[in-house]
């Protein structure tokens, strides 16, 4: 996507997004398929941006993009791990055999306000260049999901 596409995409969002220089290393696993609980081994992904509505991540994984597949994301933020469920709603090929995915979170109203507070605090922490962010940022030289 070029910058024009990014601007148009961002303007369609209901909630702000948190961006950082390096992606946040996160685990993904499938927890539900067609209403049935399943358990898969977690895989590492690189979260590019995150907000109350969802996240964008890149990976070398080829993941199914169906409404009836629910993923669980283990996201380390501010020295705590959060477990958030969501569905993949779009995908785009990137360079070096990576795929970029967009996820909509499955949150109720009470979780929305909690996530808003967490992501707002994270955005302020990153903006202030505070080393106390409590995130596991990807090492761009060693990450198996790196783009370049």
Buried (B, 14 or more C-beta within 10 A) or exposed (E): EEEEEEEEBEEEEEBBBBBBEBBBBBBBBBBBBEEEEEEEEBBBBBBBBBBBBBBBBBBBBEBEBEEEBBBBBBBBBBEEEBEBBBBBEEBEEBEEEBBBBBBBBBBEEEBBEEBBEBBBBBBEBBEEEEEEBBBBBBEBEEBEBBBE
